[in-house]
Amino acid sequence: DPVTSVLTDLGIIAAFIAGALALGSLTLSRRSA
């Protein structure tokens, strides 16, 4: 279904953004430490 493919794409994008934010927060905490 087209809806399923769209939801999958959104899930992948959300996971990518979450990973980028996690990496960013880790690097910031390491720099400040």
mmCIF file of the N, C-alpha and C atoms, coordinates in Angstrom:
data_MODEL
# 
_entry.id   MODEL 
# 
loop_
_atom_site.group_PDB 
_atom_site.id 
_atom_site.type_symbol 
_atom_site.label_atom_id 
_atom_site.label_alt_id 
_atom_site.label_comp_id 
_atom_site.label_asym_id 
_atom_site.label_entity_id 
_atom_site.label_seq_id 
_atom_site.pdbx_PDB_ins_code 
_atom_site.Cartn_x 
_atom_site.Cartn_y 
_atom_site.Cartn_z 
_atom_site.occupancy 
_atom_site.B_iso_or_equiv 
_atom_site.pdbx_formal_charge 
_atom_site.auth_seq_id 
_atom_site.auth_comp_id 
_atom_site.auth_asym_id 
_atom_site.auth_atom_id 
_atom_site.pdbx_PDB_model_num 
ATOM 1  N N  . ASP A 1 1  ? 0.835  -1.210 0.000  1.00 0.00 ? 1  ASP A N  1 
ATOM 2  C CA . ASP A 1 1  ? 0.000  0.000  0.000  1.00 0.00 ? 1  ASP A CA 1 
ATOM 3  C C  . ASP A 1 1  ? 0.871  1.263  0.000  1.00 0.00 ? 1  ASP A C  1 
ATOM 4  N N  . PRO A 1 2  ? 0.432  2.286  -0.708 1.00 0.00 ? 2  PRO A N  1 
ATOM 5  C CA . PRO A 1 2  ? 1.192  3.559  -0.722 1.00 0.00 ? 2  PRO A CA 1 
ATOM 6  C C  . PRO A 1 2  ? 1.331  4.141  0.677  1.00 0.00 ? 2  PRO A C  1 
ATOM 7  N N  . VAL A 1 3  ? 0.289  3.984  1.503  1.00 0.00 ? 3  VAL A N  1 
ATOM 8  C CA . VAL A 1 3  ? 0.337  4.530  2.861  1.00 0.00 ? 3  VAL A CA 1 
ATOM 9  C C  . VAL A 1 3  ? 1.447  3.854  3.660  1.00 0.00 ? 3  VAL A C  1 
ATOM 10 N N  . THR A 1 4  ? 1.578  2.540  3.505  1.00 0.00 ? 4  THR A N  1 
ATOM 11 C CA . THR A 1 4  ? 2.612  1.810  4.240  1.00 0.00 ? 4  THR A CA 1 
ATOM 12 C C  . THR A 1 4  ? 4.006  2.284  3.826  1.00 0.00 ? 4  THR A C  1 
ATOM 13 N N  . SER A 1 5  ? 4.195  2.500  2.529  1.00 0.00 ? 5  SER A N  1 
ATOM 14 C CA . SER A 1 5  ? 5.506  2.950  2.049  1.00 0.00 ? 5  SER A CA 1 
ATOM 15 C C  . SER A 1 5  ? 5.820  4.338  2.596  1.00 0.00 ? 5  SER A C  1 
ATOM 16 N N  . VAL A 1 6  ? 4.795  5.192  2.648  1.00 0.00 ? 6  VAL A N  1 
ATOM 17 C CA . VAL A 1 6  ? 5.009  6.545  3.168  1.00 0.00 ? 6  VAL A CA 1 
ATOM 18 C C  . VAL A 1 6  ? 5.363  6.479  4.650  1.00 0.00 ? 6  VAL A C  1 
ATOM 19 N N  . LEU A 1 7  ? 4.653  5.643  5.399  1.00 0.00 ? 7  LEU A N  1 
ATOM 20 C CA . LEU A 1 7  ? 4.930  5.515  6.829  1.00 0.00 ? 7  LEU A CA 1 
ATOM 21 C C  . LEU A 1 7  ? 6.337  4.968  7.039  1.00 0.00 ? 7  LEU A C  1 
ATOM 22 N N  . THR A 1 8  ? 6.747  4.037  6.199  1.00 0.00 ? 8  THR A N  1 
ATOM 23 C CA . THR A 1 8  ? 8.094  3.473  6.314  1.00 0.00 ? 8  THR A CA 1 
ATOM 24 C C  . THR A 1 8  ? 9.139  4.551  6.056  1.00 0.00 ? 8  THR A C  1 
ATOM 25 N N  . ASP A 1 9  ? 8.898  5.355  5.016  1.00 0.00 ? 9  ASP A N  1 
ATOM 26 C CA . ASP A 1 9  ? 9.835  6.440  4.708  1.00 0.00 ? 9  ASP A CA 1 
ATOM 27 C C  . ASP A 1 9  ? 9.915  7.421  5.871  1.00 0.00 ? 9  ASP A C  1 
ATOM 28 N N  . LEU A 1 10 ? 8.761  7.772  6.426  1.00 0.00 ? 10 LEU A N  1 
ATOM 29 C CA . LEU A 1 10 ? 8.745  8.702  7.559  1.00 0.00 ? 10 LEU A CA 1 
ATOM 30 C C  . LEU A 1 10 ? 9.488  8.094  8.747  1.00 0.00 ? 10 LEU A C  1 
ATOM 31 N N  . GLY A 1 11 ? 9.315  6.805  8.961  1.00 0.00 ? 11 GLY A N  1 
ATOM 32 C CA . GLY A 1 11 ? 9.994  6.130  10.074 1.00 0.00 ? 11 GLY A CA 1 
ATOM 33 C C  . GLY A 1 11 ? 11.503 6.172  9.896  1.00 0.00 ? 11 GLY A C  1 
ATOM 34 N N  . ILE A 1 12 ? 11.953 5.946  8.666  1.00 0.00 ? 12 ILE A N  1 
ATOM 35 C CA . ILE A 1 12 ? 13.395 5.975  8.385  1.00 0.00 ? 12 ILE A CA 1 
ATOM 36 C C  . ILE A 1 12 ? 13.943 7.378  8.600  1.00 0.00 ? 12 ILE A C  1 
ATOM 37 N N  . ILE A 1 13 ? 13.195 8.375  8.125  1.00 0.00 ? 13 ILE A N  1 
ATOM 38 C CA . ILE A 1 13 ? 13.638 9.765  8.287  1.00 0.00 ? 13 ILE A CA 1 
ATOM 39 C C  . ILE A 1 13 ? 13.677 10.134 9.771  1.00 0.00 ? 13 ILE A C  1 
ATOM 40 N N  . ALA A 1 14 ? 12.644 9.705  10.516 1.00 0.00 ? 14 ALA A N  1 
ATOM 41 C CA . ALA A 1 14 ? 12.592 10.010 11.951 1.00 0.00 ? 14 ALA A CA 1 
ATOM 42 C C  . ALA A 1 14 ? 13.768 9.355  12.671 1.00 0.00 ? 14 ALA A C  1 
ATOM 43 N N  . ALA A 1 15 ? 14.077 8.110  12.304 1.00 0.00 ? 15 ALA A N  1 
ATOM 44 C CA . ALA A 1 15 ? 15.189 7.404  12.931 1.00 0.00 ? 15 ALA A CA 1 
ATOM 45 C C  . ALA A 1 15 ? 16.513 8.105  12.600 1.00 0.00 ? 15 ALA A C  1 
ATOM 46 N N  . PHE A 1 16 ? 16.646 8.573  11.347 1.00 0.00 ? 16 PHE A N  1 
ATOM 47 C CA . PHE A 1 16 ? 17.869 9.262  10.941 1.00 0.00 ? 16 PHE A CA 1 
ATOM 48 C C  . PHE A 1 16 ? 18.047 10.560 11.725 1.00 0.00 ? 16 PHE A C  1 
ATOM 49 N N  . ILE A 1 17 ? 16.948 11.309 11.867 1.00 0.00 ? 17 ILE A N  1 
ATOM 50 C CA . ILE A 1 17 ? 17.000 12.571 12.614 1.00 0.00 ? 17 ILE A CA 1 
ATOM 51 C C  . ILE A 1 17 ? 17.327 12.297 14.083 1.00 0.00 ? 17 ILE A C  1 
ATOM 52 N N  . ALA A 1 18 ? 16.704 11.258 14.649 1.00 0.00 ? 18 ALA A N  1 
ATOM 53 C CA . ALA A 1 18 ? 16.954 10.921 16.055 1.00 0.00 ? 18 ALA A CA 1 
ATOM 54 C C  . ALA A 1 18 ? 18.426 10.562 16.244 1.00 0.00 ? 18 ALA A C  1 
ATOM 55 N N  . GLY A 1 19 ? 18.982 9.806  15.314 1.00 0.00 ? 19 GLY A N  1 
ATOM 56 C CA . GLY A 1 19 ? 20.396 9.429  15.405 1.00 0.00 ? 19 GLY A CA 1 
ATOM 57 C C  . GLY A 1 19 ? 21.300 10.646 15.298 1.00 0.00 ? 19 GLY A C  1 
ATOM 58 N N  . ALA A 1 20 ? 20.955 11.562 14.390 1.00 0.00 ? 20 ALA A N  1 
ATOM 59 C CA . ALA A 1 20 ? 21.770 12.779 14.225 1.00 0.00 ? 20 ALA A CA 1 
ATOM 60 C C  . ALA A 1 20 ? 21.725 13.619 15.497 1.00 0.00 ? 20 ALA A C  1 
ATOM 61 N N  . LEU A 1 21 ? 20.536 13.744 16.098 1.00 0.00 ? 21 LEU A N  1 
ATOM 62 C CA . LEU A 1 21 ? 20.410 14.515 17.333 1.00 0.00 ? 21 LEU A CA 1 
ATOM 63 C C  . LEU A 1 21 ? 21.204 13.853 18.456 1.00 0.00 ? 21 LEU A C  1 
ATOM 64 N N  . ALA A 1 22 ? 21.159 12.531 18.523 1.00 0.00 ? 22 ALA A N  1 
ATOM 65 C CA . ALA A 1 22 ? 21.889 11.813 19.572 1.00 0.00 ? 22 ALA A CA 1 
ATOM 66 C C  . ALA A 1 22 ? 23.389 12.036 19.407 1.00 0.00 ? 22 ALA A C  1 
ATOM 67 N N  . LEU A 1 23 ? 23.878 11.930 18.173 1.00 0.00 ? 23 LEU A N  1 
ATOM 68 C CA . LEU A 1 23 ? 25.304 12.146 17.929 1.00 0.00 ? 23 LEU A CA 1 
ATOM 69 C C  . LEU A 1 23 ? 25.688 13.582 18.263 1.00 0.00 ? 23 LEU A C  1 
ATOM 70 N N  . GLY A 1 24 ? 24.827 14.528 17.900 1.00 0.00 ? 24 GLY A N  1 
ATOM 71 C CA . GLY A 1 24 ? 25.109 15.940 18.181 1.00 0.00 ? 24 GLY A CA 1 
ATOM 72 C C  . GLY A 1 24 ? 25.188 16.194 19.675 1.00 0.00 ? 24 GLY A C  1 
ATOM 73 N N  . SER A 1 25 ? 24.254 15.633 20.432 1.00 0.00 ? 25 SER A N  1 
ATOM 74 C CA . SER A 1 25 ? 24.256 15.844 21.884 1.00 0.00 ? 25 SER A CA 1 
ATOM 75 C C  . SER A 1 25 ? 25.489 15.195 22.517 1.00 0.00 ? 25 SER A C  1 
ATOM 76 N N  . LEU A 1 26 ? 25.887 14.034 21.988 1.00 0.00 ? 26 LEU A N  1 
ATOM 77 C CA . LEU A 1 26 ? 27.071 13.357 22.530 1.00 0.00 ? 26 LEU A CA 1 
ATOM 78 C C  . LEU A 1 26 ? 28.316 14.193 22.281 1.00 0.00 ? 26 LEU A C  1 
ATOM 79 N N  . THR A 1 27 ? 28.442 14.724 21.069 1.00 0.00 ? 27 THR A N  1 
ATOM 80 C CA . THR A 1 27 ? 29.627 15.527 20.755 1.00 0.00 ? 27 THR A CA 1 
ATOM 81 C C  . THR A 1 27 ? 29.642 16.804 21.587 1.00 0.00 ? 27 THR A C  1 
ATOM 82 N N  . LEU A 1 28 ? 28.482 17.408 21.789 1.00 0.00 ? 28 LEU A N  1 
ATOM 83 C CA . LEU A 1 28 ? 28.416 18.634 22.595 1.00 0.00 ? 28 LEU A CA 1 
ATOM 84 C C  . LEU A 1 28 ? 28.813 18.343 24.034 1.00 0.00 ? 28 LEU A C  1 
ATOM 85 N N  . SER A 1 29 ? 28.321 17.227 24.576 1.00 0.00 ? 29 SER A N  1 
ATOM 86 C CA . SER A 1 29 ? 28.633 16.891 25.967 1.00 0.00 ? 29 SER A CA 1 
ATOM 87 C C  . SER A 1 29 ? 30.130 16.585 26.108 1.00 0.00 ? 29 SER A C  1 
ATOM 88 N N  . ARG A 1 30 ? 30.709 15.950 25.089 1.00 0.00 ? 30 ARG A N  1 
ATOM 89 C CA . ARG A 1 30 ? 32.138 15.638 25.151 1.00 0.00 ? 30 ARG A CA 1 
ATOM 90 C C  . ARG A 1 30 ? 32.966 16.912 25.076 1.00 0.00 ? 30 ARG A C  1 
ATOM 91 N N  . ARG A 1 31 ? 32.544 17.866 24.228 1.00 0.00 ? 31 ARG A N  1 
ATOM 92 C CA . ARG A 1 31 ? 33.298 19.114 24.087 1.00 0.00 ? 31 ARG A CA 1 
ATOM 93 C C  . ARG A 1 31 ? 33.224 19.936 25.369 1.00 0.00 ? 31 ARG A C  1 
ATOM 94 N N  . SER A 1 32 ? 32.038 19.983 25.968 1.00 0.00 ? 32 SER A N  1 
ATOM 95 C CA . SER A 1 32 ? 31.868 20.794 27.179 1.00 0.00 ? 32 SER A CA 1 
ATOM 96 C C  . SER A 1 32 ? 32.572 20.148 28.371 1.00 0.00 ? 32 SER A C  1 
ATOM 97 N N  . ALA A 1 33 ? 32.694 18.820 28.350 1.00 0.00 ? 33 ALA A N  1 
ATOM 98 C CA . ALA A 1 33 ? 33.277 18.112 29.486 1.00 0.00 ? 33 ALA A CA 1 
ATOM 99 C C  . ALA A 1 33 ? 34.779 18.404 29.599 1.00 0.00 ? 33 ALA A C  1 
# 
